[in-house]
Amino acid sequence: MGSEMDEPKSKDVQKAEAALEERGQEKYILRLYVAGMTPNSLRAINNLKKICEEHLKGRYQLEVIDLYQQPVLALGEQIIAAPTLIKKLPLPLRKVIGDMTNVDRVLVGLDLRPKAKASGKR
């Protein structure tokens, strides 16, 4: 009586499930802007690589850009601090600033975790 199989799923539920499944297959295009190979920059690179391997294995492209070597790129992306991570795809475009040690904050920035869960930890 009253099990989920008794009633067909609404179109809204079907669309939501399809969107969630599609999100699990999306390719992420990420750019990490750093200022030289400082300890903070290296920490951001290592932390982000760990996060990507754990949560996006095989579904991401990460480009690390040293602003000292390519300063023009900072203007085009409106980079005001480093390290800064920009999620180019999937849309919407998102920016995360810092050394990527706060995993929950990075996951929210990548749209991999709901904001409500991440807001409890600082």
C-alpha angles and dihedrals in degrees: 000000000000097000119154091251093063093068126051114238117258119246090249091055091047091050092048092050091048091050091051092049091047091049088057089059100042121121114234120216109199133180122193115197115203134175105231126312095299122152089259092052093047091048090052092049094048094044093048093048090053092049092048094048091049099043106021105028109170093359104083143073115203122194118187113204122193107212091205089062097038108025094159090069090063090063095049093050094037092237110181100167137026137257094040125164118206121195103208096175142060094038140271097071111234135188128207120187124202142047094305094242092129097077095184091054091050091048091051089049089053091047090242097120132036116256093237093064095047097047093070094066125060 
